[in-house]
Structures are given as C-alpha cells and as structure tokens.
Amino acid sequence: MDKTQKSYNQFAAKYNDKFSIYEPYQKQMNKYVSCFKEKSKILDVGCGSGLNSKIISEAGHKIIGFDFSESMIEIAKKNCPRGVFYVSTTENFNSSEMFDGICLSFIIVHLSDQDAYKLIDKVSRLLNPGGYLYISFMTGKQPGYETTSFSDSEIFFNYYKTEDIIEKFTRNGFSVESREIEPYTEKDGSTTEDVFLIFKRNL
C-alpha cells in the first residue's frame, strides 16, 4: 500500500467532512447530472466517500463506484446506500458493462501522466455512444507529495494542462460540452485552479 492510499484510509472521515459541504464541487456535479435521461447507469471511478455518487443516486440514476481506499468505500456505502461499491485500483479495474456516464472526479490527480492516459483509454471504451464523461483535475503546480487540509500525511498530486486533457479525449471521439475553472486555496495559502470538463462521446 503506497503513501497516498494509506493517507486516504487514515483520513477518510476528515475528507468526507470537508467536501460534503463544499459547494463548488456540488455545483459541478449537479450540472453533470442534468445531462442524463432518467435512470441512467453511471460509473464513479475513484468514488472516494461517495459524495458525487450520492448526488447521482438521488437524481434517480444507478451508480456503481470503486476506490482504492477501504475506509472511503465504507463511508460511500453509508452516504449512498443504493449504490454498488467495491475496492479496486484503477489498474486492476475491469468491467464488461457499458455505461451512460463515467465520472472521473479528481482521480487522475493521484496518477502519473502515463497511468492517467491509460485510465482515460480504458474507461472511454466503456461509455455508450452519446454518453457523458465528467473529469476534474488541478493545474498550476509541479507534481509531488503534499499534505492537505484534510490529511496530515502526504498524498501524491499530479497537475495537468487543460488542453492536453481535451486533446486526449477529442482523439478518442469525444467533444467538449462544458469547461469551467474554479480557484482553490491550498493549505499554505497559495492558489491553484480546479478544472471541470464534461465530454460527450460521439463515436
């Protein structure tokens, strides 16, 4: 188990407490949910404590989620009792199901560039034509291990260029439906940018 996984297992409750009331993320997820027809099936990749899954489920959709943190999955099952959740890494995750939506909320931020692009390729193939994919990430710093507002132990964070992510998806047959940026104040008082993108699969 690496340092990032250990940190999320240790501080899962603090993470849940902080982001369960964090309005900017709730606003973006509500916007994403509005894309779907009734009773769509959505995959939440790196679902954390199930906060996004809860919003999706309460909108009447079927949610399946996984995360590498056992502690996060325990909380997710309580936050979103109608969801189906299990423990898995992005590398080990496989599915024979197809989905109407795929949520990648701040998951690639814990992956290397290479692993992030492998994940994008993998999940892109699981999205039905006409389906919607949500991805959020940070930009503005160099990758490395950091403490956070919810974790006293270090977590690996990677930062991306927005145009690189958009180019990756457009090459995979997606079009950009929405693009928004929100400032985020770091623990040390510095500011980075949270990027929120919604793509539609055209192929």
N, C-alpha and C positions, 0 to 999 in steps of 0.2 A: 504494500500500500504506500503510495507516494505522499509527499508532504501536503499537497492540495487536498487529496482525498481524506487524509487524517484531520485536516483543519475543518473541512465541511462536516465530518462526523462529529467532531468535538463542539462546533459552534452552530449546529443546525438550528437550534431553538432561537439563538440570537439573530441569525439570518432571517428566520421566519418573522420574528417580532419586528425587525426593521422594515422589511419590504412588504409586509401585509398591509401597511398603511402608507406606502409610498405611491402617491398619486400619479406621477409621470408614467410609471410602468403600467398602472391600472388603465390609464387613459389609452395607451398604445394597444394594450391587449383588447380593450373594448372595441377599438377601431378595427382590429383584425377580425374579431368575432363577427362583426357586422357584414363581413364579406360572404358569409356562408348561408346556404339554404338550410332549412330545418333538418335536424337530426343528421348532421354531417359527422364523419368519423375523422378524428384529428389525433395525430401523434405528437406528444410533447417530449422532445429529445433533451435530456438533461433537465428533467422537470423540477429538480430541487424539492422544495417543500410543498409543491403542488398549488402555488398561488395562481399561476396562469391557468392551470388545469381546472381549478375551481371556477374561474370566470367562464371558461369554455363550457364546462359541465352545466353550470347554472343557466346558460343560454340554451340548453336543450340538446347539446351535442354529445356524442360518445367520445370519451377521452381514454387514450392509452399512453402511459408515460413510463419512462425509466430514468434512472440516475445511478451514478457510481457510489453514492453515499447511502448506506443502510439507514442512518439516522434521518436523512432527508426523506427517504421513502416512507418511513414510519409516520412522519408528520404529514406527508402528502396523503396518505390513506385516511387520516383524520380530517384534513382540510377538504378533501374531495372524495367522500365515501362512495360515490357512484363511478369513480374512475377505476381503471385497472392499472396497477403499478407494480414494477419489479426492478430489481437491482441488476444493472449491467453497465459496462463501459461502452463508449461509442465504438471502440474497436471490435468488441465481441458481439455487439448488437446485430441481429439479423431478423428479417421478417419476410413472410410470404404474403402478407396482407398489403393491399393498396389503400391509400388514404386520400380524403378530400382536402386535408390540410396538414401541414407539418410546421411545428413551432420549434425554432432554434433560438431560444431566449438566453443570451449571454452564455452560451455553451462553447462556442469557438474561442472565446477569450481564455479558456484554460487549455487550449491545444496549440501545438506547433503549427506553423503555416501548412506544412505537408499533411498533417493529420486533419486539419480543418478542411482542406480541399478534398481529402479522401471522404470525409463525412458528408460534405455537400454532394459529391458524386453519388454516394450510397443512397442518401435519403431522396435525392432528386428522382431516382428511378422508382421510388415508392409512392410518388404523388400522381394522382389521376390527372389526365388532361383537363384543363380548366380549373384545377385545384390551386390553392393559395399557400404560399410558404412565407412565414414570418421569421426574420432573423434580426437579432440585435447584438451589438458589439461596441467596443470602445475604440477611439482613435486619439492620438495626441501624445503618446509616450513610447518609450522603448520597452520591449518585453522584459519580464523578470519577476522575481518573487517579492511580494509586498504583504504587509499587514493591512487590515481593513477596519472599517468602522464596526464590523460585527465579529472580527476574528483577530485575536492577539498573536496567533501563529501565522506563518507565511503561507500565501497562496500564489501559485503561478498565474500571471496575467499576460496575455498577448494583446497587441494592439494592431489594428488593420487600417488600410487605406480604403475608403468607401468605394472608390472607383474600381479597385482591384476585385472587391466582392461583387459588385454589379457586373463587371466583365465576366467573372466566373459563371454567374447564373445566366447571363444572356447567351453565353456559349452553350449552355445546357438547355436552351429552348425556353427560357423564361423572359417575361417582360416586367418592368418595374411599374407597380401600381401605386406605391406610396413611398415617400422618402422624407424622414423627419429627423431632426437633431435636437438633443436636449443637453444643456450643460450639466455636469455632475461635479460636485465639490468633493475632493479627495480628503482623506483623513488628515493630511498635512496642510490642508488649506488650498492646495493647488486645484486647478480646474481642468478636467478633460471633457470630451464630448461623447455622449451616448448616441449611437446611430441606430435608427429603427427603419427597416425596409420590409415592404410587403411585395412579393413577386407572384405572378400568375404563370402557371405552366401552360404553354401554348401547344406543345407537341404531344 
